[in-house]
Amino acid sequence: MLIRSTTVYILRRVLHVGVFVYLGSVSALGASLSLPSAPYSYTVLDQDLSAALQEFGNNHNIRVNVSAEVKGRIRGRMPDQPPREFLERLTNLYNLQWYYDGLVLYISAAQEAQSRLIVLNPISFDAFRTALDVLNISDERYIVKPAPGDGLVLASGPPRFIALVDQTLKGLVAEAQARRNPTAAEKPPLGSVLMLFRGSSSTVIRDGRPESHYSSEAQHQDGIAREAAGQK
């Protein structure tokens, strides 16, 4: 189940959310994309936009995931400007959105943006919003706000942002369920398989014990997938 697949990853970082709620509001800063302030010189006569964005990431040691919907070509010399301004310039010129999750810079076309109504019950909006802030998921450019209705939230932004918002809620719900039934959360059920992804490395945990560890060239995001043995 998707709730189980995200529970451990989210809960390890959300256990202290209640403390932050008690102390007060937390600024929605999002994950920090560290870029140098020196001008970025990029000369091109005619290049695919996606390739230019990948090269931008390579030049600044940032992993970049460019959506297949990002299309266009860069023709002519780009002005020398700081890397952040260079990225924003391409974003504005080609109608793109970008989101950095702390590991990968995701770049998508603006038309891929998603809007979603999320049911919070039994989580309060304050706890949900604070969790997003604490986990550096919140981004002032994108929307997470209460919607008219009973425990509803409107979230709007690029696909990676929306995916993390969903995962956070599922983690909080799983935590609330575990608090109501603590004995069920003490250990994985017999015959369970837990797959822990951390970047390009993954670890298989069977029946609560690490079984194997391997690396792959496939781009996995930090997360966890669990399924009962013998099930797909």
N, C-alpha and C positions, 0 to 999 in steps of 0.2 A: 504493500500500500504506500502511496506517496507520503502520507503523514509519517509513517515509520521511516521512510527513506530519508527524511530531512531532520528527524527528531534530534539525533545525537549532535549533528553539526550545529544546528541552531541553538539547542539547549546549552551547550557548553559555553556559548557566548552570551546567553540571555539570563543566566542564573542570577546575575546581579541587577537585572532591570528594576526590580522592586526598590532597590536602594536608590537608583537614579530618580525614580518617580518620587520617592520621599524627599530627596534633596531639592527637587525642582526641575524646571524644564532644561533640556539639553539642546544646544544649537545644532541645527541640521546642516552639518558641514559636508557630509558625504565622504567617500574615500578620497584621499588626497592624491592628485595626479601631479607628481613632481616633475617639473620641466625647467630647464635652464632659462635664465633671463637674456642671455646673449642672443643676438639675431641669428636666425636660421636661414642660411643661404641655400636656395633650391632652384636650380636652373633646369628647365625642361623645354623641349621644343614641341613634343607631342607624346603624351604618355597616358595610359589608362589610369583613371582616378583611383581605382582599387589598388593598383600597384604602387601608386604614389603614397597612399596612406600606409601600406605595408612597409614601404621604405622609410617613411617617417618614424614608424615604430622601431624599425631596426636601428636607425640612427640614434635613437634615444633609449635603447634597451628596454622597450616596452612591448609586451605581447599585444598584438592587435588582431581582432576578429572583425573582418569586414563582411557585411551581409551581401548575399548574391544580388540583392535589390539595389545596391549602390552601383550606379552606372554613370558613365561620362568619361570625358577625356580632358586633360589639362594641356592647353596650348599656350605657348608664350612664357616668358619669364615671370616667376612669382617674386614680389618684392621681398627684400630682406626684412624680417621681423621676428620677434621672439616666437618660439615654438607654439606657445599657447595661442597667440594671435594668428599664427599660420593655420593651426587647426580650426580655429573659429572662422577664419576667412573661407576655408574650403567648406565648412559646415554651412555657412550662409550662401555661398555661391551655388552650391549643388543641392541645397535643401536637404541637409543631413541632420542626424542627431547622434550624439556620442554619450556614452556612459562608461565610467571607470569603476569597476567593482573591487579595486584593490589588488587585483591580479592581472586582469585583461582589460584592455580598452576596446569596448564594443562600439562599432560605428554602423549605423543603419540608416535607411532612407526614412524621411519624415513620414511618408505614407504608411510605414510599418508601425507607427505609434499605436498603442492600445489603450482603451479606456475600459475600466472594469468596476462593477459594483460588488463589494465584498461584504459578506455577513460576518460580523465580529463575534457574536455570541459564542462562548461566554466571556470573551475578552473585552475589556473596556478600550475606548479609543485612546485614552491617555497612555495606557500600558502599551498598546500597539505602536503608537507614534514614538514613544520613548524607546522602544526596542529597535525601531528603524534607525533612530538617531544614534543609539549606543553602538549598533552594528555598522555604523557608517554607510548605511544604505540610502538614507534620505538625501535628496538632491533638490535644492531650491528651485531648479528649473522645471521640475516635474511635480505632479499634483498628488497629494494624499490628504483628503479632507473629509469631514463628516458629511453624509448625504441625508436628505430628508428621509425619515423612516426609522424603524426600530433597529438600532445597532448596525447601520450601514455606513460604508466608507467608499468614496469614489477615488480610484487610483488611475492615473493617466501618465503615460511616458513610453519610452522605447521598450522593446521586448525584454531585455535583460533586467531592467529596473522592475518591471511588472513581475517577472519570474521570482526575483528576490523578495518582493513584497508578499507574494503568495507563500513562499517558503517560510518566511518569518511568521506569518499568521498560523500556518500549520504547525510550526514548532511550538508556538505559544499555546495552541489548543492541546497539543499532545502533552505539554508540561502540565496544563490544568487537569487533564484527565489522569495523569500519573499521580498528581497530588491527591486526587479523590480516591485512587486505588493504588497506593504505593507498593503493595506486595507484587502487583503485576509488572511493575517497572524495575524490580530488583535485578532480574536477569533475563536474557533473551529466552524465548520459548525453546524447548527441546526441538532439535532438528532444524533450527533456523540458520540462515546464512546471511552474514552481514558483509557488505562490500563497501570499504572505506576508500574514497577517492581523495587524493591530495595532490593537485597539480597533475603531473603525468605519472605519478606513482599510485598504485592501488594495493590494498591489503585485504585478503579474504579472512574473515573471522567466522568460524563454524562452531556452533554451540557455545559461543562466548569465548573461544580460544583462537588466537591468531594461527592461521594455517599456512598462508603463503604470502609473499610480497613480490610484486613485480612492477616494472616501469613500461610504459607504452608511449609511442609517439603521438597517439591520439590525444586530442585536447580535452581532458576531463576537467570539469570544475569541481571545487571542493564540495563533497556531498557524500551521502550514504544511501545505498540501495539494499534493502533487506527483503527476502522472500522465504517462504517455507520450503524446506528441502523437497525436491521433486516437483515443485510448482514452477510455472513460467510467469 
